[in-house]
Amino acid sequence: MGLLSVVIPTKNRQYTAVYAVRSVLDVDLADVEIVIHDCSETDVLRSMLRDNFGDDPRINYHYIDHPISMTDNWNAAFLKATGRYVCGIGDDDAVLPSIADVARWMESVKADAVLPLRMSYVWQDAYVGQISCGRVTFPTRFDGSASAIDLEALVAEKSRNCGFGYDADLPNLYHCVIKGELLARHHEKAGAIVRGTSLDAYASFAFSCYAKNVYYLDYPVTIRGICGSSNSNRIVSKKSNLHFKEYDAKSLTLPEYLPPVLDSDVSITESCIMALRDTGRTDLLEDMDLSVIYGKCAANRPSRLFDLYRRFKRFKKPGTDGARFFKVFFSYLIGRTMKLCFVSALLAKVNQVVPVYDFICDRVIKRNRKIKAADISEAVRTVMAYAEQNGIRLRVGEGARG
């Protein structure tokens, strides 16, 4: 059993997958395995990996020649991981060299999970016409420190909120380094590593019930890639319903009390519910505020406002005020759907002529940087150079090398 497994489930994104694998091989850690579970239409990725990296023993490639859902692909992939610590990334993502020191440090302090600073790269075929296209985005200020996370209150808060906000501070399989032992424990209890239709949401709530020693790391360990066929791009292009086509209609059964729509919001709530049931935390379901998911769905579908409101009244918890539904509805309709989309579209048009957005971000707000990068490998180099130029280093693990 090695120190670290980086797991990459993939389907029909061979071009970006090669970049993801290269980022792991560039890490200064001999004790690492790369588990690639490929359910593409062909196994051309096998030859692409061999052409680029030879027969590197760190690459553990598996191909399945029949259609399976994303959930099944993830389960098969993570079950093959043998590392004492595991990090899952998408096939359009990358890891940074810092992951080696983080894994060593985690073992030295017996950490269960580490959530790193969030950074993203939008590939050239995604968010076309928008400011983020072909850019890496990351916070201007980070200091490399680690701080402990108290999970109990956070899990209760996110559960009450129908699962939303899970990706901010709950441990995960996706872009999180987590102890492999926790995966084995959950698999034994639930019969699977992940279930549901939002795998990262499910994993966040499921593994939060096992993890105790969890840290937030104010330093990058991975970069989240967004390519043209990613779920993130589907949401932006209002095609999130395509995600559900990967699931067999007989196995896709949403709880009766959820809105009868197939989109990313319902997917998050469905997976949160399933994870809490699988881990025996049904007590948290009693406090779930259904006005959140119903209000969000109505904001995305104003024509179904009253239909969804009537259904909400049917399933809402006793004592829940119907006014809460409309508060959530108007909050998302005005704040997200109208204002943010309008401002983003306007800035995108202006920025094509004059780089006003870059100036505002870099010189005025000074909160986030968006820097052009031809691909995710260049994005990794850009982030590392920024940290070096600004004297930012990882402040954990100095005594854990070896």
C-alpha positions, 0 to 999 in steps of 0.5 A: 500500500503506497502513500497516495492514490490519485483517482481519475474516472474518465469518459470520452475526454482523452485529450484533457485526461492526458494533461491530468495524468501528466500533472500527477507524474510531475509530482515529486513522489515515487510512492504514488499511483494513478488509477484511471478508470475509463468508460469511453466508447473506445480505449484509445486513451490506453495508447495515448498514455503509452505514447506519452508516458511509456509503461510508467508503473505508477499508471494503473489503467482500467477500461470497461467496454460497456456503458455505465453511469458516472456513479458506477465509474466512480465506484469502480475507480475508487475501489481500485485505489490502494493508497493510504490517502486518496485524491479524486480529480476529474479528467479535465483537472490537475494536481499541483506538486504540493500534494506530495508534501500535503500527503506526507504531512497528513500522515504525520499528524494522522489527518483524516482529510484536507480541503485545499484552497480552490482554484479553477481553469476554464479550457478554451472550449468552455464558457465560450464568449465569457471572461473566464474562458482560457484562464486560470482563476485563483485568490490573490491572497493565501498564506499556506497555513492549515486550520482545523474544521469542526464538522458537526455544526457544518454538516447540520447547517448544510443539511438544513440548507438542502445540501447547498454549500457542501463544496465550501468546507466539507471533506470529499473525494473530489479535490480533497485528500482523504484517508483511504481507510474512510472509503473502506469503512463506508463501502462496508456500511453502504455497499458502495463508495458513492451513490446518487446523481451528485457524487461530490455532494454525496461524498461530502455528507457521507464522509463527514460522518466518519472524518474527525481530524479535518483541516482546511489548507490555505494553499492549492493542491489541485486545479479544477478544470472546466472543459466544454463537456463538463457538468459545470459547463452544462450548468452554465449553458443551461443543459444540466438535464443532460447529466441525468441521461447517464442514469438508467430510468429504472434506477433513477428514483428521486424522493417523492417530496423533492421537486419533480425536475431533473437539474443540478440543484435537485441532484445535490439535494437528492444525493445529500438525502441519500448520503445521510440515510446511508450513514444513519444520520436521518436525524438531520433530514428532519430539519431539512428546509425544503423551501430552499430547493423548491425556491431555487427550482422556481427561480430557475423556472418562473413559469412553474412558480405556483405549481412548485409552491403548491407542491411545496405546501404539500410536503413542507414540514409542520410549522414552516411558513410559506413565506419562506418559499417566496423569500428564497425564490425572489432572492435567487431570481433577482440576485443570481438569475438576473443581476449576476447574469446581466453583469457577467454578460455585459463585462464579457462584451466590454472586456473583448474590446477593453480589458476592464475586467482584468483591471478591476480584478487585478488593480481595484478588487485585488481579490481574485486573479484571472490569468490567461493559460493555453492549457491546464499545464500552463495554469499549474505553472502560472499558479506555482510561479505566482506563489514563488514570486509572492513568497507564499509557501506551504507552511505544513510538512517541513518535518514530514518529508521522507 
